[in-house]
Amino acid sequence: MKEYKLESFIYYSKLSLDKNHILNSSTIEIQAKLDECAKDGWRLASTSTTSFGSAVYVYLYFERDATL
């Protein structure tokens, strides 16, 4: 049996000369979350993103074998 976990992040666009500012700021935070979950035995199963207005939503879906 598997158990599942969802982690979500919201990043807002801002006026900047750096067109990759969302990518640059999100990479560190998302990598930290991936490392944290991996230590607890979670595996990244899937990802998705969506945008609404000036926000970008990132969803990370994790799974692991359930311990009974």
Buried (B, 14 or more C-beta within 10 A) or exposed (E): EEEEEEBEBEBEEEEEEEEEBBEEBBEEEBEEBBEEBEEEEBEBEEEEEEEEEEEBEBEBBBBBEEEE
